[in-house]
Amino acid sequence: MPYQPINRAGTDIPIDPPQYDDLDVRYSGNDGMEQFEIEDIPYMNDEGFFKRASFMTKKIAHDFNNNVMYPMRRMIDPIAEGYSYLRTYYEKTIQKIGNPLVVKRLFYVFFITVIVFAVTKYDNDEAVNGLSGGGFSSGKFYDIDKLSANVVSLVDKKLMKENLEYFSSMPHTAGTKGDLTLARYVYDCMKNNGVRVLNFDELQSFINYPKYDRDKTYLSLSDGSHQAELFESHRTEMEYLSYNPNSLNTNEELESHFLYANFGTEEDIKRLVDKFGSIKDSIIFVKYGGSIPEANKVRIAQSYDVKAMVFITPKYESKSNDDTFSYENVIEKHNVGLTRNSPGDVLTPGWSSEDGYVTRLPWFKSESSPKIPTVPISWEDGITFLKKLEGKGYKYEDGFHSGSSQEQEKVKAKLRITNEHRPAQHIWNVIGSILGREENEKGIIIGASRDSNCFGTLSTNTGTVILLEVIRILTYLQRRYNWSALRTIHFVSFDATEYNLGGSTEWIESRKERLKKQGYAYIDLSDAISGDLLSIKSHPFFHKIIKEGLKKIKAEETNNDISTGNNLYDMFKKQNSNKDTISNNMIEQKNYIPFINMVNIPTMEIKFTGSKYPKNSCFDNFENFENRKIDSDMHKHQKLVESLVRIILTLSESPIIPYGFTDMADSLNVYMKDLSAYADKKAKEKGQTINLKYDQLSSSINKLKSVGQTFSEWCEGWERFVMKDADVEPSLLAMNRWRWNDNMLEFNSKFLSQDILMKRQGYVNLLFGVPFSAPDISNDEHEWNSFPKVRDALDAFNFDKAQEEIDKVASYINLASDDFLNI
């Protein structure tokens, strides 16, 4: 069909555009496509987020480029150009000097030399450096005086007092929650101060605890007129209850006549026997104190078949604000396990109970356990009982009468004791060590008892506080000067000290052979502060270093004046009639007993003493410490810490172990003369004349002195060559020095008896140690801590045995002297 143009002039064109609604109708038939209702995904929302993120990223990059990169390029580009110029100039200069490869190496060597010099010259321990220790050592010795110079400024008296108050805030009898709490506190203190080698040592030991039950634990007059109050301060919590550690229970009520035996010594008991013929089945009242330990009193009494023993606590006075208070209701709780036979767990005498699966003896087969029940009472109650005996029997020096065994004059009492016995109670020693950098297998040990039968402010807490402060200062020196001791330093918080020295003894028994080869000094910190008098006891080996150390510690005047001189040495002399003699009488029930008597590790104890206090009583608390002004400003604590740190540094940092062999020989001569006087005294008691010979002993001591002089000459030669003339200790000389140190430890072990049938299982040291009948508190009457086997024989009036033991000791000294020189 041909194209027909539209007639625009006509009226056929519609005014409005066509409607399309009919299209839906037109294509809605069956032949069309069905429309599904599908919801579209909202792409537009995500697209907006990504656009915004992209925009922000570009903006941040643009700002970073403008504000950071561009300014840096402006600074670096000139530096790079300068470096390029200098490098080119450097290369040209080297080429003018010579072979570039050789010259560069020379410059490199010079540069490294300068760096090494700067590091060694200006490092942070420049104030304490010494000389090189040779090719086989760690490199240098430290100057002990410089290390010790700032100790006085490091002591924190406020922290010590806070620790003392905290430790005194809770009772901590061995094996209790309070004891465990303080053990963990000591462990945390060591850890927080940087002691890296730590051990929380859990042991097992026999422990007994009192229980409050007036129907099962009581002491009264049979007529009912008086019953003793078996607790302190009218309180019935466990720590206030009366009991003796390691004491025996009664199976049922005991009723018998009672007698008074003064201090309960052999002489006191014999007076009763001589008076009445027999004291069998009686109850014996004795006073605490006197010339022998309480456990020895029990041993004597049970040999006379008595039924029980009652200890009377002395009364104490306390001053506060110029007022004096007398305490007559104090009850002290002292151990009655026989320490003089074998310290440690009374059911495992002579062997370790560290492994739980060990042989434990039945109670009545152990030589260390008491075989009669005991209980302590106050002075107030004791006087009430003793007044019932007035005018009857023998009258003692204190004015009290013994009572009578005559039937018509007997005064009877009823006694029943029911404590809780735990044969394998857990106890905890805490051990921390600063490892030595050269001879780390050798070490010194600083120990403090931690447990107490109540609050223990003076008896145990002062020592623990000083131990923690010494640790804090020594670890500070480690961090400040990058210092570590030449030989290892061990810190030990001992548990169960009040239970026959359980913690320390079990610890030693489980590592006895190792300690013989590695331990060369022990420092004990029991009851460190209890008065104003400076007390020093030490093995003769340490007399010189102690005196030299004290001379460098100032003794400033304070409100509670401890000072009578310019330094502690002057003060010590003035307090001891202008003499500087150091006693070796370490015979009290303290943790040094097993160290001396079982492994012969030379020991020392430095403390402030002189004030009597109710040890192992709840009156030994922080309140009384403050009221009695024992050390309110902690000045004595500070001075003791200063002294101990210096001595510890000397012992651990001296290249040659600082044993004084000539001092040892001189002291042995003094002890030999005292032994002769003691023998004459015992012979006089027996009404005999004896003629003990000391020629061999004297000759052996002279030989030891000669050996000591030879060793001193070698030490002087070593010091002259190494410390003054040489910059480095030659390796062969260092090895020779180590051999001398080994010989010193072997020298100590030579005096330990190998006799497995020894009567006293915990006492094998033939040269030093505690005789069985020595006093419980040291005095100047005799040198008790020397030649123990000889003195035991003299106490038994066996003079032939005494001569045999004298000759044996002489042979041991000769052998030890000969072996010491074998290098």
Secondary structure, DSSP 4 states (H G I P E B T S, - for coil): -------TTSS-S-SSPPP-HHHHHHT-STTSPPPP--PPP-HHHHHHHHHHHHHHHHHHHHHHIIIIIHHHHHHHHHHHHHHHHHHHHHHHHHHHHS-HHHHHHHHHHHHHHHHHHHHHHHSTTTTTB--B--TTS-S--B-HHHHHTTHHHH--HHHHHHHHHHHTTS---TTSHHHHHHHHHHHHHHHHTT--EEEEEEEEEEEEE----TTTSEEEETTSS-B---BSTT--SGGGB---TTPBPPSS-EEEEEEE-TT--HHHHHHHHHHHS--TTPEEEEES-SSS-HHHHHHHHHHTT-SEEEEEPPPEEEEETTEEEEE---------S-TTT--S-TTSTTS---SSS-----GGG-TTS-SSBEEEE-HHHHHHHHHTTTTSSPBPTTS-B----SGGG--EEEEE--PEEEEEEEEEEEEEEE--SSEEEEEEEEEEE---SS--IIIIIHHHHHHHHHHHHHHHHHHHHT---SEEEEEEEE--TTTTSHHHHHHHHTTHHHHHHHEEEEEE-TT-BSSSEEEEEE-GGGHHHHHHHHHTSB----SS---SSSBHHHHHHHHTTT--PPB----SSSTHHHHHHHH---EEEEEEE-----TTSTTSSHHHHHHTTSSTT-HHHHHHHHHHHHHHHHHHH-SS----HHHHHHHHHHHHHHHHHHHHHHHHHHT-------HHHHHHHHHHHHHHHHHHHHHHHHIIIIIII-SB--HHHHHHHHHHHHHHHHHHHTTB---TT-SSTT--BSSB---TTS-SS--SSS-TTB-HHHHHHHHTT-HHHHHHHHHHHHHHHHHHHHHHT--
